[in-house]
Amino acid sequence: MERNETMPSTSTHTVSLLVENKPGVLHRIAGLFSRRGYNIASLTVGPTERPEYSRMTIVVLLSSKTVDQVVRQVQKLVPVVEVRELSPVDLIERELMLVKIRTPEKNHAELRALAETYEAKIVDVSPDALVIEASGNSGKLDALEDRLAGYGIQEICRSGRIALERGFKTLAPPHLK
Amino acid sequence: MAKEKTTGAKAVVKALEAEGVDWVFGVPGGAILPIYDALFDSTKVKHVLVRHEQTGAHAAEGYAHATGKVGVCFGTSGPGATNLVTGIADAYMDSVPMVAITGNVSSALIGSDAFQEADITGITMPITKHNWLVTDVKDLPRILKEAFYIARTGRPGPVLVDIPKDVQNAELEFEYPETVNIPGYHPPVREEPRLKDAAALIRASSRPVIYLGGGVRTSSAYAEVEAFVELVGAPVVTTVHGKGALPETHPQCLGMFGMHGAKFANYTVQDSDLIIALGARFDDRVTGKLSTFAPEAKIVHLDVDPAEISKLVTATVPLVGDLKLLLPQLTEETRKAFAASGRAEIAPWVKKVADWREKHPLRYTPQGEDHIMPQYVIEQIWKKTQGKALVTTGVGEHQMFAAQYWKTTQPRQFITSGGLGTMGFCLPAAIGVQLGKPDALVIGIDGDGSFQMTLQDLATAVDLKLNIKIFILNNLFLGMVRQWQELFYDNRFSETPLSDLPDLVKLADAYSCLGLRARKPSELDAVLDQALAHQGGPVIVDIRTRRQEKVFPMVPAGAPLNDMIDGE
């Protein structure tokens, strides 16, 4: 018989939420996560196909045991219309990253080639700095970040993960389909 | 309902009338003046002027506990609202339906650190089922409808509606909606109930125990519980809020288990092979150390809140839904399973439990003619009222003595602060209970420390001529803390002795109510009789109990449930 006193090892889970687009909703959700000790790795929020709803994608560091508990607790919040953990198998996940690199002009060609390998773009160039824009899954961005480290990264801004599931499945509950 | 032109403040009163609210508890103030002005004209909604908003919230809880209806309290902005917070948190922990309505500074001032401004929706977010800051008066009827609906449905709880003063004064076309449509609020059910699986476990169990929580009261599923209990024939244990879910005089009922449960109740749970939890949440005060809790037990967990399933103890078979609807189905399914394939023998188990009960009863040792034993006081009050009084308690040793020795025979009879453990709950709750049940005999069992946290509202009880009887088990200590200091902190009584103040008899006199005192066992009988016979207002009884008496048995925090200190 399992008693949930000791936490099994943690892993990353992508939880997708459809929420009412009302003031204070982010506060309610973030507050629930902090109050119950759920560790947020990233959180994004943006508009959806319906103006009255927003979609949040929250990446949490948890055991699989507690992710069910997170989903059930989040579901209790009144402005949360639907919430589900997205299956890692069917996940399409993307993240956007901007990296500012301070480097002499002689390195720019090399960086351009590197960016190309990662399907990234150079979106700003000045004599001793440039800004690279990259998108993709988090692993790819991590790899690019590692490669760029040697060139003198000044600033990084990452958007956090957005995600949808493959196929026809959607998050909306039946009465909204 | 036809539309009519009115103000936000009047709309609040109309909504309360439409919801059938008869009592509201609160204190007026600047930011809620328009609502109080509108209330002045209502013939249906009566208001109780409490002396502190915390009392208003607890009285609303007491009212809700006793009647099953939604309790309502008011507070003004800033401190009025923050004074409600303890009561709201208490209601949240104990799933009590409550609507708190607060005034706030005018919309234009919100966010400017105005006089008596507090972000009460922000403050109460983690302790309400939901809350609203009303920004447009046109939303007010819908929000109030939703507030009452959310407070009382699913797993009940408190909600708060914060209304800026300009919104109270603004005009609207009032029409109270008949239905609600909240896209994100659908009290369960998401899972198909696995009734057959549950019935199979019950059929196969040779050491079952039924564990009743506050959810039985919430769904008023008393008859359903009794039918199930009698079919299964298993011993029954309860939480403090499960008291009365099955009469404690029922032969199968072992009473409360957990930190201060009877030994026989804890042994039964710990040794069971199946726990059938009905409307309960495996709180740390009942499970003891989780990793050693009922090691051989499978778990059937029926609860209306899916988030309680497998939160602390993994359910072998979860059943999500309202007890009142789901339990009869489980009973039927179990009956079928018994008929189709028989069941495991439980007679040896029932015998074993009976033996534990005989060998390890709840007991205390009288200490001669100079000491009134607190347990004896509870027993005597029970006898003198034939166990029929409605009881409220504060929080502390007196509460646990009452939980152990008050044999609850009716639903909604034992009203206490369980989850939050709020000292000062007794008197305010008693006020709410008596107003909700005007013909009932309402008694409070309080402690001297607990009583002093809300005693200012004696004035409220006197104003209303409520015949509530507050018995203060006075040991001149913060007794429960003192008990822990004696047992776990080497008798270092840091800040727990209380001076013999105030003189409770003189205090009663100052509030124009009856005050009585018993210092010795020989004085007790007459004092209790006089208190119980008293009419025309409240009575305060100062009962000097044995100072160092402790609540036993006790499972130390973090210890296994069957590892009890018994003081002998």
Contacts between the chains, C-beta under 8 A, distances in Angstrom:
chain1	res1	chain2	res2	distance
A	1	B	294	7.6
A	1	B	295	6.5
A	1	B	296	7.3
A	1	B	297	6.5
A	1	B	298	7.1
A	1	B	299	7.5
A	1	B	314	7.1
A	1	B	316	8.0
A	2	B	314	4.4
A	3	B	290	4.5
A	3	B	291	5.0
A	3	B	293	6.0
A	3	B	312	7.6
A	3	B	313	6.0
A	3	B	314	7.3
A	4	B	290	7.1
A	4	B	310	7.4
A	4	B	311	7.4
A	4	B	312	5.8
A	4	B	313	7.1
A	4	B	314	6.6
A	5	B	289	7.8
A	5	B	290	4.2
A	5	B	291	4.8
A	6	B	291	7.2
A	19	B	184	7.4
A	20	B	183	6.7
A	20	B	184	6.3
A	23	B	133	7.8
A	24	B	121	6.9
A	24	B	122	7.9
A	24	B	125	7.8
A	24	B	133	7.6
A	27	B	122	7.0
A	27	B	125	6.7
A	28	B	125	5.8
A	31	B	125	5.4
A	31	B	126	5.8
A	32	B	126	7.5
A	35	B	126	5.2
A	68	B	310	7.1
A	69	B	307	6.9
A	69	B	310	7.3
A	69	B	311	5.9
A	72	B	306	5.0
A	72	B	307	3.9
A	72	B	309	7.5
A	73	B	307	5.0
A	75	B	306	7.3
A	75	B	307	7.4
A	76	B	129	7.8
A	76	B	305	7.4
A	76	B	307	5.7
A	77	B	130	7.8
A	77	B	184	7.1
A	78	B	129	7.2
A	78	B	130	4.1
A	78	B	150	6.6
A	78	B	182	6.3
A	78	B	184	5.3
A	78	B	185	5.0
A	79	B	184	5.4
A	80	B	184	5.0
A	81	B	183	4.9
A	81	B	184	4.4
A	82	B	184	7.8
A	175	B	183	7.6
A	176	B	183	7.0
